[in-house]
Amino acid sequence: MKLLSKLSKKEKLGLFAAVAAVSLVLFDRVLISPINDKFRRINGDINVAEKQLGRDLRNLNQKDDIAKEFRKYSQYVKKTSSDDEEVAKILAEVESLARKSQVTLADIKPQAPKQSDFYKIYTIDVEAEGVIEAITSFLHELSGSKLLLRAARTRLNPKDKESSAIKASISITRVLMP
């Protein structure tokens, strides 16, 4: 108090202004800034949650459409029998498509099914012979098969130098969910 009484009126006013400014800055740093930062963080979290909720609602609204589409295609990709029976189905389909396309099957080698995370891949290696039109017809029929077969790898070579026949090595796959 002695120090305060020795100061002139102008100095007292300056001291009070300085103390008030320091107090305001200290009040801002200690109380207002942390609360303001917390509000900003919470608003950011709310914005992220609103966007996520919007995506989830959109997915929920499409649930029936997705289930309908899944039921439509599930018969093609669901495994309904043993591995041997599935391979037999694939072999029968390949032979039928080859006859339809007038392609001669020289060799058929079923491979062991490969298990992945949530599906199995059945592979059949086929050696076929025929004219180019028949081979392309066979590949087209294969891709349009009701078993959803796919020619994963195809290699075409001429059978003979003088012949128009083609020798094809085709790796045929089918994916099923167990």
WOJO-V394631 format. One record per pair of residues at least 6 apart in sequence whose C-alpha atoms are under 6 Angstrom apart, sorted by sequence separation. I is the first residue (numbers start at 1). J is the second residue. If there is no record, write none. Layout:
BEGIN
i: (I:I)
j: (J:J)
END
This chain:
BEGIN
i: (114:143:159:114:142:143:159:113:158:159:113:157:158:157:156:111:156:111:155:110:155:109:154:109:154:108:153:108:153:107:152:107:151:152:106:151:106:150:105:150:104:149:104:149:103:103:103:102:101:131:130:131:101:130:101:129:129:128:128:127:127:126:126:125:125:124:124:123:123:122:122:121:121:120:120:119:119:79:78:79:77:78:79:77)
j: (120:149:165:121:149:150:166:121:166:167:122:166:167:167:167:123:168:124:168:124:169:124:169:125:170:125:170:126:171:126:171:127:171:172:127:172:128:172:128:173:128:173:129:174:129:130:134:134:134:165:165:166:137:166:138:166:167:167:168:168:169:169:170:170:171:171:172:172:173:173:174:174:175:175:176:176:177:176:176:177:176:177:178:177)
END
